[in-house]
Amino acid sequence: MVTYNRYAGTGIKKLLTERELKEARDWLVDCAFADVDADDIYYKMDETEIARAIRQHYDGGVEAFRQSVSAK
């Protein structure tokens, strides 16, 4: 199920599905950003923050990420 974003102005039309959210968190942990540890990604970042990070750091943004997840 896809939930529509309630946060205007983020540029994100839809939040991530549960599967996409899990894959996104795993991907962010694999990226090993120096200022964010795994606990923050898994337990403190909400869906909007995760989607924003994908949009900013994943080549092609959220739509490319979704295509990658659905291809697995």
Secondary structure, 3 states (H helix, E strand, C coil): CCCECCCCCCCCCECCCHHHHHHHHHHHHHHCCCCCCHHHHHHHCCHHHHHHHHHHHCCCHHHHHHHHHHCC
